[in-house]
Amino acid sequence: MPAPLEIRFGTDGWRGVIARDVTFDTVRLVARAVAVTFRAIHPGHQPPLIAVGHDTRFLSRRFAQVAAEALAAEGLNVCLTASYIPTPVLAWSVPLLGAQGGLMVTASHNPPSYNGLKVRTDDGGPATPTVTQQIEAEARRLSNDPTADREDDPRLKGLVAGAAIEPFDPIPRYRARLGALVNTERIARSRLTVVIDAMYGASQGLVTSLLREVGLEADEVHGEVNPWFGGRQPEPLPEHLRELAERVKSMGNSRGIGLAFDGDGDRLAAIAEDGSYVTPHQIFALLLRHLVTRRDLSGTVVKTFSTTTMIDRLAAAYGLRVIVTPIGFKYVAEVMRREEVLIGGEESGGIGIAGHIPERDGIVSALLLLEALATEEKSLGAVLRELQTEVGPHYYRRLDLGLDRVVDERGLERRIVAEPPTSIEGWRVKEVQTLDGVKLVGEDGGWLLIRPSGTEPVLRLYAEAPTIEQVSRLLAWGKACTDGLRKEC
């Protein structure tokens, strides 16, 4: 038997290539490790209850069934979703069911060849690093058990079909919950025309049907199951949303808007009425602005290290505290668990709000954005121009560079920190920050961040500046610095 795969949890969950890393055996192994871990951390609930869901990826339903069977074989009670659902719906279902945890089969925005597992705790939020480290340790221990990851495990053979596994459908109650979180009546009166890009993911049909029910004109593209995701990874980046942009622009409607969700529905991007891409940074800023100025709410604002300085400027104007975390919503969730957070968000489009769960929810974010436009009675482009007037011009781009080998992140960090540039083509560097990756911060408030991805073999370059030309120069410098991990940088 080959050496067992080393199970490692990244930014959010364990992920890998289907048939190489993610197999029935490894899914079974990780599910058993989850079972042992949750029994240990919830001694008062014997047996614990785990909610299991899945997205629309290749083999996701079968992987979910295998995981549910492995949990049940370990003596846990299991609720298995009746069909595919977005990750935030599974997360919200955990406290609804009184469960001690959740297991979601998904690789989120990763390429179609990937799959994996996300773990949620009893409040619906992402598992903490402490919990995932326990799961990793249990997986290592169980991998030495010759029956731990095999389909012919005698306990699985003796499992009566469905004996400890109950089907459930959380969608109706989740839809009702949405009505309590956002003002759907106001949205209904807005006369907005909405086009949804589900990116063939788990959110398909959900928002579109809800908007039609309240009386809005809503359409959807890529709203069917296609495990290959049309040959693209289901991440709502500009290059993946050209069809949505053309669709919105062609309407010639000042009240038109496009909304795009990633593969498991926890991230959001948008398209303005002129077909232009609206970044997650801008959405985060607009939602913060709406919650404070229109809903009269307050609280701590949390953002990850790669998120726009627009948040800092708005929070300063509103007198709100800002906490900056490493990249990964699990760190935002930790803050949401310990204090009153108004809103927390990240560069990739994941946003969580007060009164919901300590988890990002692209569907709630989308409806809240529509509520903001309905309240202002203006187009998305118009409110973005107002935002820019308030906080100044902010332009942003991210560049992903494929890697063919493991990056020595600390080595790269040491090289840049040891001899940081004083300027990049006239852009003066004020300081170097190393909370998560290496971030060069300029005197004008712009910045360049260099950091390996926590979910796939990719080096990410992030840049924000007052002009798009400066953004391009910063990314070009970062690419030259890191291509092949060149030593001259």
Steps between C-alpha positions, in 0.01 A plus 500: 500500500645844409592746773191679630428850381595771746177682587556876526233766551563826316331839509158337519486123507685207352520498120675313224473358153225242450627141463852601602442659841124494552379141470231294673770367734639840595154653543412208726822550696443873552136444599606247761761745631225764522282255694771422755584870538140611552438226755798633693404868488132436578507251790154612610342393172535128454456432222561835328282602205674605178330666200646395164451689173657520156533722193464422127854376436591167345427219750397745773175317574676165520777643718234646731334159532835335574577765764157457658543123514844534659364738765211264571738203521683692773173524691403859415156615397494652154267726304580479128364769271252377240681677214780746432496818708726805543752483783336788694170308498673195650675725753174669602338157535746384766363715788149465356521122545672528836791314341852500636659548161472496124689340215473650151632321192633781280812656357331840487655710220782260409536348149258224394754224565496581872274395785529495876335546838417806707435455871258715697457523877182515709442873434521448123836670468818350355702265716782673685864411431503312831213277385647437154835413657321241714335357188836481323652318799212254511531437126868415547416263783214333315709459187702239688181298553468267198119524510480875556472612140377191321164433347500149647522629860286246689316775685388648169388158381286464809344845466131475425420736212375825645505371859677806638465728198197726460433702183417868540420797277599834659412719200140595598601612848809676369288696253274605786808610692607723212175692536593581859850618410420729205208721403355302210201737476732791430690293245170410333415870454841582352423410135847352474571257218734228619706243312654223710810302403495185711822381331344150488533492877288413801320837518322446167131581504492617860532879471335514158183328620484713814527825300234385255269417788521855634426638152838597356610420148779247551685268266782252545795376296699183566219379720529129439718222637826475305783347705753636250370855564513585131876444499569777753547501872186630673654815644325832424799682352468748208642255246238242598203738485522638146172340396323645804651844432386495137153388606461785750647762268278394210188569707571873484323533830621738770336272756677191369747306714684170479574281801748212490562226755789259530463123487369455852319832538699665778661767279348784300605732218283740298466664161382862472245620243774597250650151508793595725624261766435595862768360729428325830687789665243745366212275604641473853532879519147557367350256750687663790379840384141376474496331841631813672331784312165337415451236766665706775705203623842494659762254617849378428604467136726208410699464180771266380853609416431512124192723525458860386596808701157641409376308804747679728398841366129435533538355849706802607227733371237301692707469817516122479785272604673292230673168563728354233545121491708253299340382175219249542150558630570265791701784655215747445264247658719480811448874554126469431478237773659714769359849443223702339596513133295704256654354185802294407638435155783390279649582161357192333138607548407324823304727736323429829262735681365550851191302594580205278768231547878547539542402138511664158176482305498614139122472478435729797764741366328510161158576647647763732663667200164506322345647815765774499424591137127490568545732799710748304274473195811521285697277268800303617727724293357810666555378856853392408575852378369637829720256689805612305421862584494408869814285522702603197588293193592138567589257222579135557615189315622155592743293295528123551822328396502121466770315689675178409662456839449590863576861583738577784270771634730590788800515270321736264388709796851517643648613168253785455502607866881493514533738207161660434475736205483867591293568188349323201507720188455813710247343739654551842485212747413607854510166681510121465240290682517121549176396670427254218741511208704811417320832459665817372300805606550829317488858622182553296318217680541255214649156555638185342460162672686183399370176648465131405143371481378289789281282277691426176854520350476869412695809599266796539593864442253761626525872433296809582584858402337835413539431125465186289835580336671486840328169574639358175852622582490344846381166364766508226769557761360221718492261205858581403600452862338159532507337153680173560567633849784706354781567742558852372190629678 
